[in-house]
Amino acid sequence: MSGWAFTAFVIDVFARKIVGWKVASEMTTHLVDTAIVNVIDLRKRSGVDDLSLLVHHSDAGWNPSS
């Protein structure tokens, strides 16, 4: 199989580590949403209830279709 693989990384900038990721064959909103929701669920299971200070940034990067 050949083609493109797109990855959405969720980074904890304070801890300086990747805390979640998701890979798909298409760059879609669902790809990013899934990565973020997985990390939020993980944090909630760890006892973190207050996500009010959560900041996010999206960088689509290079687009192979352009």
Z-matrix of the N, CA and C atoms (Angstrom, degrees):
N
C 1 1.450
C 2 1.524 1 108.25
N 3 1.321 2 116.36 1 140.50
C 4 1.449 3 120.24 2 177.91
C 5 1.519 4 109.31 3 -135.66
N 6 1.315 5 116.04 4 164.35
C 7 1.457 6 120.98 5 -179.75
C 8 1.508 7 110.33 6 141.77
N 9 1.305 8 114.82 7 -162.40
C 10 1.453 9 121.61 8 -178.16
C 11 1.522 10 110.57 9 -97.44
N 12 1.318 11 115.80 10 148.20
C 13 1.469 12 122.12 11 171.19
C 14 1.526 13 106.34 12 -124.06
N 15 1.310 14 115.85 13 127.91
C 16 1.459 15 121.85 14 179.68
C 17 1.516 16 108.65 15 -108.66
N 18 1.315 17 116.84 16 137.27
C 19 1.453 18 121.99 17 -178.39
C 20 1.515 19 110.22 18 -125.49
N 21 1.319 20 115.71 19 134.14
C 22 1.462 21 122.09 20 172.94
C 23 1.527 22 106.82 21 -107.65
N 24 1.322 23 116.34 22 120.68
C 25 1.462 24 121.84 23 177.84
C 26 1.515 25 109.44 24 -106.07
N 27 1.314 26 116.28 25 140.17
C 28 1.462 27 121.69 26 171.94
C 29 1.522 28 105.71 27 -112.06
N 30 1.328 29 115.72 28 120.08
C 31 1.456 30 121.19 29 -174.87
C 32 1.522 31 110.38 30 -112.94
N 33 1.325 32 116.13 31 131.29
C 34 1.459 33 121.95 32 170.36
C 35 1.525 34 105.21 33 -87.79
N 36 1.328 35 116.26 34 101.41
C 37 1.463 36 120.61 35 -174.30
C 38 1.522 37 111.01 36 -65.66
N 39 1.331 38 117.38 37 -36.69
C 40 1.464 39 120.54 38 179.93
C 41 1.527 40 110.64 39 -63.42
N 42 1.333 41 116.77 40 -45.40
C 43 1.466 42 121.15 41 -179.85
C 44 1.531 43 111.94 42 -82.37
N 45 1.347 44 116.53 43 -11.46
C 46 1.456 45 122.61 44 179.87
C 47 1.525 46 112.10 45 57.93
N 48 1.357 47 115.46 46 49.26
C 49 1.461 48 119.30 47 177.62
C 50 1.528 49 110.83 48 -151.07
N 51 1.317 50 115.31 49 156.74
C 52 1.458 51 121.71 50 175.22
C 53 1.525 52 107.07 51 -78.91
N 54 1.322 53 116.25 52 125.23
C 55 1.462 54 120.40 53 -177.75
C 56 1.527 55 111.92 54 -108.70
N 57 1.328 56 117.00 55 -6.45
C 58 1.454 57 120.35 56 177.25
C 59 1.514 58 110.92 57 -169.39
N 60 1.329 59 115.69 58 157.45
C 61 1.448 60 119.84 59 178.79
C 62 1.514 61 109.53 60 -162.12
N 63 1.316 62 115.04 61 161.92
C 64 1.460 63 122.56 62 177.92
C 65 1.522 64 107.28 63 -151.35
N 66 1.322 65 116.91 64 140.32
C 67 1.459 66 122.96 65 179.15
C 68 1.526 67 108.95 66 -120.03
N 69 1.337 68 116.52 67 140.63
C 70 1.464 69 121.07 68 177.69
C 71 1.524 70 109.19 69 -149.62
N 72 1.310 71 115.55 70 166.23
C 73 1.464 72 120.46 71 179.72
C 74 1.525 73 112.39 72 -85.36
N 75 1.335 74 117.18 73 -8.66
C 76 1.464 75 122.00 74 177.91
C 77 1.519 76 109.74 75 -132.57
N 78 1.341 77 116.26 76 144.57
C 79 1.456 78 120.70 77 176.48
C 80 1.535 79 107.59 78 -87.37
N 81 1.329 80 115.31 79 103.13
C 82 1.460 81 120.51 80 -177.92
C 83 1.518 82 109.94 81 -130.28
N 84 1.316 83 115.26 82 166.84
C 85 1.459 84 120.64 83 174.89
C 86 1.528 85 110.06 84 -61.55
N 87 1.320 86 116.65 85 -36.69
C 88 1.463 87 121.02 86 -179.84
C 89 1.531 88 111.62 87 -59.72
N 90 1.318 89 116.93 88 -37.76
C 91 1.465 90 121.41 89 178.05
C 92 1.525 91 110.55 90 -57.44
N 93 1.321 92 116.12 91 -50.36
C 94 1.465 93 121.15 92 -178.68
C 95 1.521 94 111.03 93 -69.19
N 96 1.320 95 117.15 94 -44.79
C 97 1.465 96 121.09 95 179.94
C 98 1.524 97 111.55 96 -57.45
N 99 1.320 98 116.72 97 -42.82
C 100 1.465 99 120.81 98 -179.02
C 101 1.523 100 111.29 99 -62.99
N 102 1.321 101 117.23 100 -43.34
C 103 1.469 102 120.75 101 179.00
C 104 1.525 103 110.71 102 -62.15
N 105 1.329 104 116.92 103 -44.29
C 106 1.466 105 120.47 104 -178.77
C 107 1.520 106 111.44 105 -67.90
N 108 1.326 107 117.25 106 -45.24
C 109 1.471 108 120.86 107 -179.20
C 110 1.528 109 110.77 108 -62.72
N 111 1.337 110 117.38 109 -38.41
C 112 1.468 111 120.02 110 178.15
C 113 1.526 112 111.08 111 -61.03
N 114 1.324 113 117.64 112 -41.59
C 115 1.461 114 120.78 113 179.92
C 116 1.531 115 110.84 114 -70.00
N 117 1.316 116 117.62 115 -40.31
C 118 1.468 117 120.19 116 177.65
C 119 1.520 118 110.20 117 -61.42
N 120 1.329 119 117.34 118 -44.41
C 121 1.468 120 120.54 119 177.33
C 122 1.523 121 111.63 120 -60.98
N 123 1.337 122 116.47 121 -41.73
C 124 1.465 123 120.91 122 178.14
C 125 1.521 124 110.76 123 -61.46
N 126 1.326 125 117.31 124 -45.00
C 127 1.469 126 121.12 125 179.59
C 128 1.519 127 110.93 126 -63.77
N 129 1.318 128 117.73 127 -40.84
C 130 1.471 129 120.69 128 179.63
C 131 1.527 130 110.76 129 -64.90
N 132 1.342 131 117.09 130 -39.25
C 133 1.469 132 119.77 131 176.99
C 134 1.527 133 111.03 132 -66.55
N 135 1.350 134 117.02 133 -24.33
C 136 1.463 135 121.59 134 178.41
C 137 1.524 136 112.34 135 -84.53
N 138 1.338 137 116.63 136 -1.53
C 139 1.456 138 120.22 137 177.96
C 140 1.518 139 115.08 138 100.15
N 141 1.318 140 118.43 139 2.61
C 142 1.463 141 121.54 140 178.31
C 143 1.525 142 107.74 141 -85.42
N 144 1.340 143 115.99 142 113.09
C 145 1.459 144 120.40 143 -178.82
C 146 1.525 145 112.33 144 -104.69
N 147 1.320 146 117.59 145 -26.15
C 148 1.455 147 121.71 146 -175.78
C 149 1.521 148 109.99 147 -95.45
N 150 1.313 149 116.11 148 106.45
C 151 1.460 150 121.25 149 178.06
C 152 1.527 151 110.81 150 -108.73
N 153 1.329 152 116.51 151 20.55
C 154 1.464 153 120.97 152 -175.99
C 155 1.528 154 112.98 153 -67.67
N 156 1.311 155 118.02 154 -21.41
C 157 1.468 156 120.68 155 179.61
C 158 1.526 157 112.34 156 -96.33
N 159 1.328 158 116.26 157 8.88
C 160 1.456 159 121.13 158 179.19
C 161 1.523 160 110.05 159 -65.08
N 162 1.325 161 116.07 160 130.02
C 163 1.456 162 122.66 161 177.76
C 164 1.524 163 106.93 162 -122.06
N 165 1.312 164 117.06 163 139.48
C 166 1.456 165 118.90 164 178.82
C 167 1.524 166 110.82 165 -131.30
N 168 1.317 167 113.56 166 155.31
C 169 1.469 168 121.55 167 178.63
C 170 1.522 169 106.94 168 -144.27
N 171 1.287 170 116.63 169 139.71
C 172 1.456 171 121.59 170 177.32
C 173 1.513 172 109.53 171 -118.31
N 174 1.311 173 116.19 172 133.82
C 175 1.450 174 121.28 173 176.20
C 176 1.523 175 106.72 174 -131.25
N 177 1.307 176 116.78 175 101.82
C 178 1.465 177 120.49 176 -176.40
C 179 1.523 178 111.92 177 -66.61
N 180 1.324 179 116.93 178 -21.26
C 181 1.466 180 118.84 179 177.73
C 182 1.502 181 112.68 180 68.32
N 183 1.306 182 115.84 181 -150.42
C 184 1.454 183 122.60 182 -176.75
C 185 1.518 184 110.50 183 -75.84
N 186 1.311 185 117.44 184 135.17
C 187 1.450 186 122.44 185 -179.58
C 188 1.529 187 108.38 186 -107.35
N 189 1.353 188 118.26 187 112.41
C 190 1.481 189 120.62 188 -176.33
C 191 1.520 190 112.90 189 -66.71
N 192 1.324 191 119.09 190 -17.47
C 193 1.464 192 120.14 191 -178.23
C 194 1.515 193 112.57 192 -88.06
N 195 1.352 194 117.67 193 -2.69
C 196 1.470 195 118.98 194 -179.72
C 197 1.506 196 112.57 195 -91.08
